Amino acid sequence: MDRDRDMAMAAIRSVYTITGRINTGSTVVETLHRIAEAVVEGVGFGAAVVNYLHPGGVYEAVAIAGPEEARAELLGVRYPAAEFDAHLAAADEWGQLRFLPHERHNDGIQSWVPAPADGAEDVPEEERWHPLDALFAPLCAPDGSLVGVLSVDLPADGKRPGAFQRELLEMLAAQAGIAINNANLVEALRQERRHLEASEAAFRLAFNGAGTGMCMIGLEGADLTRIVRVNPALCELLGRDEDVLVSMRFGDFIHPDDLDHSREVFAAGTGSIRDYEVRCVRGDGETIWISATMSVVAGSPAFAITQVQDITDRKATEADLVRRASRDPLTGLANRDAFAEPLATAIRRARADGVVSALLFCDLDDFKVVNDTLGHDAGDAVLVAVAHRLVSLVRPTDTVARLGGDEFVVLTGNVTVADLGALVDRLERSVCAPVMHQGHIMRVQVSVGVAVIDDTIEDAGAALRAADRAMYLVKGARHAGGMTRRVTAPGERSGAPGGMPVLRLARPEAAQ
């Protein structure tokens, strides 16, 4: 699971790193070429074509990355906008993307058809990418207007793209649309400069018309970090009027926890371009994440031009990936991987500082009967109920996790033998309480094995094995009718697996 999460996070970071380079193109054509190269480099397709939409209503294949045969076949090909838009209208909607299966291939649109990929016969027919399949990503400016269409081919694995790969393509396409729009603005500025006597008029056009938030920040004297100019997009992003923003310094709307990082960026000197991510507090009190690119302009006085984009959704996606990778999807408890960290911490504290903790291994009895007689939905209801009850019985500083199946663990710190006995009593009584599900009353019991984590425990594996063995002793004693109520004292080692104290449970009637 860690590997899948790391791969997903790496893919997302790669796409955002690549998209950062997209915006550095000095011309529209250079920007289009960088978009095509970014798709091949970071999204897993072997070919990409950027069809730029000219103001006259004509698409042109301006940039192509991938096989030379594709470039030779398609570079410079033009399509009337109405004809190409009709071609797209016949495609299936895949979120923001458009997929045209080979059964609907349009011979009227000039295309390049690759040879079947090696090993394609090993891919199931319903998943296989056909040479005539086509996938398009509309490229839109921040105001929603279409500025081009990206088409991709030759998926690396020979399969139709899955949800994650499509999402990466959508993310890159969104950034590409902004980059093309910015390049168009830059191109417009170049043309405007030839007709305007004052360069300030051209700059104001680009600054105020940019779809991303922009501001100018003073870097010297009384103007140090003071905002001297903002554009409408930044006012909307930060939820403040222009006259309010130009009376503030940049740190005034940075989240307090990110102020030090922001100061480091400004202290880095002049003559450079710096990218950074910080949290900002909007005028309405909402906290958002922004990605800022600060270009320092040396001069007298020196100032910085900063472009700001809202990346709150991307940060939420990253956080959700981390959360899903560390949580049991059914109960919401920590999973086995996530439990490893607090358990390792407890072992370190026991060995270094003598802080004693306890690991409770909880295994449900009669759970299989519920699953076999009432079905897995009923079993899931029991597991969720047990999870909630376990969490309700421990302290906020304790950890409850589901290892899998009907096995749960509780890690409780700084406890005494008496505390452990009382806690197990509560766990038994709570777990054996009835669970209602679709008119059925379900009951399960729990066998709890306890391992005290003291300075004799070397690692997490030893702690889990000892608690597991203790649980099986409890379960065996229950089935043999030999339950006792006793917690061995920390110095009493006899009969304790692995040299660790063992908790044995009360007779069933004592837990009623």
N, C-alpha and C positions, 0 to 999 in steps of 0.2 A: 504494500500500500504506500509506504514511504517513497518507493521508486516511482510509482505512478504519479504521486503528488509532485515529486521533484521534477519529473519530466514535464508535467503540465505547467508548473511554475516557470521552468526554464524556457518552454515554448512561448509563454506569454511575455516573459522578459525579453526574449529574442525578437519577437514581433515589435515590441515597443522600442527596442534599441534600433531596429532597422528603420522603423517609421520616423525616428528622429533624423535619420539621414535623408529621408525623402524631402524634408523641408529645406534642405541646404542647396537644392538645385538653383542655379543662377538664371535659368530660362525655363520656359514651359516645356520645351523639348527635353532638356536635361532632367527636369522633374519627372516627366513621363517615363524616361529610360530608367530612372532610379526606382520608380514604382514597379515596373516589370521585373527588374532584377531582384527587388525585395521579395516578390511573390515566389520566385524560384529559390531564393536563398533561405527564406524563413517559413514558408507555409506548406512545403512538401509537394509542389507541382513542378513538372519538368519543363513546362512551356507556359508563357504568359504574353498576352497581347493587350496593349492599351489603345483603345479606339477613342481618340480625342474628338469631342463635339465642337466643331467650328461654329462661330457666331452665325454663319450663313445657313446652318441647318444641315451640315454634312458631317458624317463620321469619317475619320481617317485613321488607319492603323499606323500610328506614329512610332510606337516603341514596341519591340519584340525581344523577349529573352527566351533562350532555349536553343533548339536545334537550328542550324543554319538553313535547313530546308524550309522551315516555317518562316524564317525571315525572308528568304528569297521569294516565297510564294505570296506573302501577305503584306510586306512592308510597302506603305504608300497606297494601299487599296482604299478606295473611298466608297461609301454607301450613303445614299439619300437617307436622311433621318427617318422619314416616314416608313421606308422599307425596312430599315434595321429595327425600328421600334415595333413594327408588326411581327418581325422575327422573334423579338423578345417576348411579345405578348402571348406567343404560343407555348412559352416555357412554363414549367411548374414552379410555384413559389416555394423556395426553401428559406424562410425567414426573409432577409434582405437580398438573398441571392435568387438567381433564376436558372433552373436546370432544364435543358432540352434533351430528352433521351433520343437515342439514335433512330427510333421508330418515326420521329417527327423531323428528321433531318431535312433542311431546306436547301435544295440544289441551287436555288436562285441567289443564295448568299455565298460569295467566294470563300472557301475555307481550305485549311490544310488538314489532311487526314494522315495521322501517324500510323506506322505499322503496329500491329498488335504487340503488346508488351511481352517480353519473355516471362514465362511462368504464368501467363494469364489463364491458361487452361486449368491451373490448380485453384483458381478462385471460383467460388460458387457463382452460377450464372446470374442470380439475382443481385449479387454484390459486385460483379465485374464491371470495370470501366470499359465501355465499347469505344473503338476508335472514332466513331461518329457522334459519341456523346459530347455535349457542350455545357459548360457551366459559366455563367456570367455574374459579375458583381457590378451593379450600377454605382457610379462615382458621383457623389452629390456635394455641392458647396454647402456651407453652413446654413444658408437660407433654404435648402432643399432643392434647389435647381440642379438639373443634370449637367455635368461637365464632361462626362465620358462614360465608357463602359469597359470594364476589365473582363477579358475572357481567359480561362485557364484550361490546361490540358495536361495529360501524362501524370496523373497522381502517382507518387513514388511507389505505393504498394499495389498498384494495379486495381484498386478498388474504388467504388464510388465513395466520395468523401463522407466521413462520419460527422456527427454533431460537433465534436471538438474542433476538427479541422475546418469545418464550415464557419465556426465561430471565429477562429483565428483569421480566416479570409475576410469575414465581415469587419473585424476590427481593423485590419490593414486597409480595407477599402474605404472605411470611414475616414481614416487619417489621410489616405491618398486623395479623396475628394477635397479635403481641406487644403492639402498641399497644392493641388492644381488650382484651386480658387486663389490661394495666396500667390502662386506663380502668375496667374492671370492678372491679379492686382498689380504685381511687380511689373508685368509687361505693360499694363495700362499706365503705370507710373512713368515708365521709360518713354512711352509715346507722349504722355502729358508733358514731360519735361521739355520735349522739343517744341511744345507750343506755349508753355508758360514762361514768362520772364522770371518769375520768382520760384525758386526751388521749394520754398515754404508751402506754397499752394499745393504742389505735388505731394509733399510729405503729409500734409493735412488730409489729403484725399485718401492716401493709403492707410494712415493711422486711424482715422475715424471710420473708414469703410471696412476695415478688417473684420472678419467674422470671429476672430479670437480676441480675448481681452488683451489690451496693450496699455502700458503706462510709461511715462518718463520719470526717472528718479534722479534727484540731485546727489552728487557724491562728494561735494566739498563744502567746507565752512558751515554756515547756518542752514544750507540746503541738504546737508548730509542725510541721506535716506528719506528726504521729504519728497512726496509725490507732487510733481509740477504739471503733469498733464495726464489725462485718462481718455479712453475712447468709450463710446456707448456700450460696447460689448462687455467691458470690464465693470462698468456701473451695474449692468444687469447681473453679471456673475456674482458680484460681491453684495448686491442688494443695497447699494448706497448711491445717492445722487452725486453728480460730478462735483458740486461745490463742497460737499462733505469730504469726498476723497482727496481733493487737492488741499485740504486743510490738515491732512493726516500725514504721518510718517509710515513707511512700509511696515514696520513692526507693530503698528497700532491694530492691525487686523490679523496678525499672525497668532495662531494658537499659542498660549503660554508655554506649552511643552516643546514647541518647535522654535522658540525664539533664539536659542543658542545656535542652532544650525543655521538659521537665517543670518545671524550676525557673522558667522564664519564665511558665508558666501560673499557678503559685502566686504569683508576684511581681506579677501584674496587678491586684491590689487586690480589694476586697470589693464586694458588691452587684451581682454579675453572674453570668451563666451562660456557661460556656466549654466548647466541644467541642474535643477533640484526639485524636490517634491516636499511640500509642507502642508500642514493643515491651516485653514483660514476660518475666521469667524465672520459670517455674513451679518448684515445689519439687523436681520431678524433673529440673530442668536444661533442660527444653524451652523454647525461645523461642516466644512467641505474640504476635500483634498484637491490641491491644485498642482499642476506641473508647470514650472516657470522656466523660461529660457531668458537669461539676462545677458545682453550684449553691452559691454562697457565701451563707451566712446571716449577716448582720451582727448583732452582739449582743455580749454580754459573758459568756463569751468567744465570739469568732467561730469558726465551724466551717463545713465544707463537706460537702455530701452528694454523693457521686459514684456515678453509675450506669455500670457497666462491661459491655461486650459483647465477645465473641470475634469478631474479624473476620479471623482468619488465613486462612480459605478465600477470602474476598473479595480479600485482598491477593495470595494465590497466583494467583487468576484474573487480576488486573490484571498481575502479573508475567509470567504465561504469555502474555497478549495481547501484551505488549511483546516477549517472547522470540520468539514466532512471527512477529511483524512484522519482526524483524531477522535471522531465520535462514532459510537455505535448507532447505525441509522434507525433502528427500531426504538430503543429506549432513550437515546440522547445522552447516555452515560459515556464516560471516557472508554475507549476501546483498549485492547491489549497493548498496542504500541504506545498510546498516550499514557497508560498507567506506568510504563517503565520509568519515566522521569521522576515522579514523586516517590516511587519505591526506592530508586537509587539514591535519592536525596535523604530518605529516612535512614538508609543503611550508612551513608556517609556521616550523618549526624550521630548515629549510635556509636560508630567507631572513633569519631574525632572528639565528640563532646559528651558521650555517655547518655544521650537523650534516648529513652526507650520508647519504641512504637510497637504496634501490633498489627499483624496481617491476618484478617479473617477471610477464610476461603469458604464460600457459601454455595452449596449444591442443593438444588431442589429435589425433593423426593416426590414420587408419584406424578412428576411432570409428563412423563411419557404416556401415562394413562390419559391425561387431558388431551394431548395431541392425537392419540390413537382413537379416542372415542368421540371427541367433539371437533377435531380438525385443527389445522394450524392457526386459523384466526383466533380460536379460543386460546390456544397456547400463547400466541402473541399478546393477547389481552392479559394473561397471567404474568408474562415477563415484564410488560410495561407497569402493571400494578406493583409487582415486587420491586422494580427499580425505584418507583416513586416512594414506596415505603422505606426502603433502605436509606434513600437520601434524606427523608424526613426524620430519621432517627439519629443521624450523626451531626457533628458540628460542621460549621462552614469551612473549617480548616482541614477536615478529613476528606478523603477521596473515595468515591464509589465508582467501580468500573465493571463492565461486563466483558468477561474473557471470551465468551462464545457459548452457544447452546443455552443451558440453564445454569451456567457457572458465573457467579458474581464474586467480587472481592471488595473488601472494605479495608482501607489503610487509616488507622487512627493513631495519633501521636501523643506522646507525653501522658501515658496511661498507667494506672495501677492494676494489680490483679483484681481487686474488687470492682474497679471500673469495667474491666473486661467481662466479668461474670454478669454484671447488670446489663451491659450492652447486649450480650448474647441472649439473655432473657427477653429483652425487648425485641430483638430481631426475630426470635422464634414465635413470640406471640403475634407480632405484626404480620409476618409472612403467612402463618397458618390461618389468618382471618379469611373469611370467604371472599371470593371475587365473582361479581355478577357479570355475565356476558350473554346477551340475547336470550334472557330468560333462564339461563343455566347458572347454578351455584357451583362454583369450583373451589376446591381446597387443595393446597399442597403444603408440605412441611419442608423444613430446611435443615440440612446437616451442616454445622459450622465447625471448621477446623481452625485453630488459632496457633500462629507462630509468633512468639515474642521476638522482636528485632532488637537485639542487644549487640554488644561488641564482639560476639562470637560469630556473627553472620558475615560472610565474606562477599556475597553477591546476590543479585535479585533472583537468579535461578535457584539458589539454595533456599532462599526464603519461601518461594512459591512451592518448591517440592516439599518442604517441611510442612507448610500449611495444608497442602493437598493430602499428604500422608495422614496428618492429624484429622482431616475431614473424613477420610475413609475409616479411620479407627472409630470415629463417632458414628458413622453410618453403620459400620459393622456391629458396634455395641447396641445401636438401636434395634437392628434386625434380630440380634440375639437376646434382646430384652435385658441387657446388662448396662443400662444407662446410669451414669453417676453424675453428681454435680460437684465438680472439683476443677480448680485451676491450679496447676503445679506452680509453686513459688519459683522465682527466677533462678535460685540456686539449687533447685531440686531437679536433677537431671535424669533420674531413673525412669525408664519407660518412655522417654521423650525422643521421637525420631529426629535424628540429626543433632541431638544434644539440645533441643529446644523445648520449652514448656508447651504442654498440650491442654487445650480446653475440651472437656467432655461435657455433654449436655445432660439436662435433667430428663427424668422419665416423661413420657408424653403427657401424663395427667398433670404434671407440674406446670406445663406450658399452656394449659387451657385457661 
